Amino acid sequence: MSKICEGRVVIITGAGGGLGAAHARVLASEGAKVVVNDINQAAAQAVVDDIVAAGGEAIVNTSDITNYDDSLNAVKQAIEAFGDLHAVVNNAGINRDRMFASMTEQEWDAIMAVHLKGHFCISSHAVHYWRGQSKEGKAVDARIINTTSGAGLQGSIGQSNYAAAKAGIAALTLNQAAELARYGITANAVAPAARTGMTTAVESMAERMKKPEDGSFDYWAPENVSSLVAWLASPLSNKVTGRVFEAEGGKISIADGWRSPEPVDKGDRWEPAEVTEAVEQLLAREVPAQKVYGT
């Protein structure tokens, strides 16, 4: 069977462990040349060593994804080492869980920096590179693959900072897809559910997600998500953009976004007291949203 990412050059952020490491290994196994980005150089090097030992190509990059100038080095290194760049997988993330009433400014800012700004920095430099290629008349078949979350799609108790950042990433993906198609760039997001250091930090989740000992299908293995990521990075996905995918175990779905249903229209200004009647009509015919995680 042919490798679907043969010759593709891909940067993966936060690839020293968890989902990022799984993405790196699966993409390399599909022929991609991988830039393993992580601030933990030893962890990134271990992933690179695994890839090289398996016959793949990979290099370490330690650029700070929250620093715009430093993140340019990831793009430069990809091009200098492998001659081109075809995809950025924005995966790096952290948790600072806290109920909203107790959350500190530092906990809010840390999440926004790593998740939301982190999704901007390397992608911005990559887009400048791809736009330049397009303007020179070169054929561009590039990918931005973002990482959102079910928390961002429907909310999650104790994670208002994380949920807000992940919702922002989903909206960013829609904008990127709409604006960048002219340059040959697609943008999609993935909301993964898998066994990682972040998801198994809670004892109950660690028990639920542990690898089966009987050799049966490992439902929570991060590689299950990586198959979708590899496909999105490949030429096979060139007609798919502006989508938010959900991946868990053997399941793949596309999240159905916010929509504007038929309004209640008075044809004139509503008096404030009359709005009750309008809202009651709207609520009576709405399709209820999925419940917030933890409720």
N, C-alpha and C positions, 0 to 999 in steps of 0.2 A: 504494500500500500504506500502511495506517495505521501510525503510529508507536506502538510498544508501550509506551513510557514517557511518553506525552504528559501533561504536567502534574505529573509526579512530581518531587519534590525529593530530591536525593541528595548526601550527603557522601562524597567519596572521599579517603582518606588517602594520603599519599605520591604525589600525582597530578601532581607536577612533571616526571616522566619515566617511562620504562619502561612497565610494565603499567598503573600508575595513570593515566598520561597517555592511554594507549590506551583505558582504561575510560571516562575522562571524555569523550573525543571521541565514542566510540561511543554512550554513554548520551545525550549531547547531541543526536546525530544522530537518536536515537529519541524525542526530545521532552522529555527530562529537563532540569530546571534544576539545574545542577551546582555544588556548592561544592568547589573545587579546593584541597585542603589540602596544604600542603608547607611545611617550615621554610625552604626556598629560595624566597623571594618572587619573584625574577626568573624562575625556572623555572616557578612556578605561574602567573605573569602571562602568560608566553608561551603556555601551554596555554589560558588564558582567552581571549587574543587570537585564537588559532586558532578556538576555538569560536564566538566572537562574529562573526568574519569569515565563518564558514560559516552564519550566521543563527541560532545557538543562544544560550542564556542560561547564563552562568557567572560566578562571582565567586571571588576569591582569599581563602583563609584560611590564616594562618600559625600556628595554635595548635600547641603542643607536645603531641603525642599521649601522651607519657609523663608529663605533668603533669595530674593530675586536675582541678584548678581551671581551668587554662588551656584544657583541652579542652572545657569547657562553652561556651566562646566560639564554637566551631564550630557547635554546635547553636543557640545564640542567633542567630548570624549567618544561618544558613539560614532560620530562622523570620522574622527581621526583614526579610530581603531578599526572600524568596519566599512567605512566609505560612504555611508548613507544613514538615514533614519526613516523608519516606516511607521512606528507606533509608539505611543506613550501609554503605559498602564499606570494610572494614579491609584495606588493601593495603600500607601502609608497612612497609619492612623494611630490614635491613642484614645484612652478613656479617662475622663475626670468626672465620674458619676456622682451626682448629688441632687437631692430634691431642690426644686427651684428656690424655695424660700431660704435655703441655707447656702446656695451657691455663691462662690466668691468671684470677683472680677477676674482674678488670675485663672480660675478654672474655666471660665467662659472664654477668655482670650487664648488660652493654650489650645483648646479644641478648634477655635476658628482659625488659628495660625496653621496647625498641622493639617486639618481636613480641608477647609475652604480655601485658604491662601495656598496651601500645598498643592491643591488641584489647579491653581492658576499658574504658578511660577514656571515649571518645566514645560507645561503645555504652551504657554505664551511664547517661549523661545523656540519650541518646535514649530509652532504655527508660523513664526517669522521665517524660519528656514524653508518650510513647505510653500509659503506664499511667494518667496523669492524664486523658488524653482518653477512655480506655475507661471510667474510673470516672465521668466526666461523661455517659456514655451515647452518646458519639460512636463512629461506626464507624471502626475502625482496620484498615488493611491495610498493615502495616509490614514491613520486611525488615532483617535483619542478614546481611551477606554477608562471611564471614571468608576469610582466605587461609592455607591450610595448605601442605603440600609433600609430595612423595614421600619426602623425607628424614624427615618426621615420621611417615609411614605405615609405613616399612620401615627407617629408619635410613640413615646416610650417613657413610662413613669420613671423618674429619677435620672433622666438623660435629656433634659431640655436643651442643653448646650450641644450635645451630640446630634440630637434629632434635628435641631435647627440647621446645623452645618450640613448634615446629610440631605435635608430638604433643599438647601441651597445648591448642593452639588447636582441634584436632579434637575433643578431649574437651569443651572449653568449648562448642563448637557443639552437641553432643548435649544438654548440660545446658540451654543457652539454649532450644533447641527444645522440650524437655519442660516447662520452667517458664513460658515466655512465650506459649504458644499461647492461653492464656485471655484475653490482652489483644489478640489479633489480630496477633501478631508471629510471623513465621517466622524461622528461623535455619538457614543452610546454609553450607558451606565449599567452597572451590575449591582444588584442588592444580594449579597451572598449570605448563606447560612451554612457555617462549617465549624469544625473544631480548630480553634486557634488559642493562643495565649490570652487574648481578650475575652473570648466567649467562655473559656473554661476557668476563668478567675473565680467564678462563683461555684462553690462545691456542688450544688445541685445540678448545674449545667455540665460540669466536668463528668459527673456520673452518667448523666443522660447521653452525653456525646462520646463516651469512651469507645475505643475501637473494639469490635467484637472479637472474642477469643476463639471462636469456632471457625474462623476463616470465611464467614459469610460476607455479603456486601457491606462495606464500611460506609454507611449512609452519610456520616458527617465528615468524611475525609475531604480536606480542602481541594484535592485534585479533581473532585467532582465538579467544582466551580471552575477550575482552571481549563477544563475542556471547552467551556463556553468562551472564556477569555481568549484562548488560542484561536478559536474560530473567528471571533470578532477581530483579531489582529491579522487574520489571513486575507488573501485576495477574495476568498469566497463570500465575504460579508460586504462587498463594495456597494451593494444597493440598499443596505440597511443602515439607517441613521436616525438619531433623535428618539431612540427607544430606551426604556428602562427595563432591563431584564431582571428577573428573580431566579436564583439558582439554589437548589437545596437537594442533596442526595442525587437521585436520578431525575429530578423534576426541573424543567425550564419553563418559565412563563414570562409574559410581558405585562407589566403593571399598567393598569388603565388609569390615566391621569385625571386631573381636575377637569370638569366640563361645566359649561353654563347651560342649565336646563331652561325650559320655557318659563319666562317670568310671569308674575302676576302684574297685569298692566291696567292701571286705572285710566290712563289716557289724560291724566291731570296730576297736579301735585298732591301727594298724600299728606293729609293732616297727621301730625305725630301720633295721635291716639288711634288713627285708622291703621297704622302699620301692624298692629296686633293681628288684625284680620288677614292681612297679606302674608305675614309670616306663618300663621296657622295653616293657610292654604298651601304654602310652599312645603312646610314640614309634613303635611298629610300625604303629599305625593312624591317626596324625595326617596331616592334609593340610599339607605343608610350607609355611612362610611364604615370601613372596618374599624373594630375597636382599638383604642390605644393599647399597646403592649403593657401588661401589668395591671389592667383594670378588670 
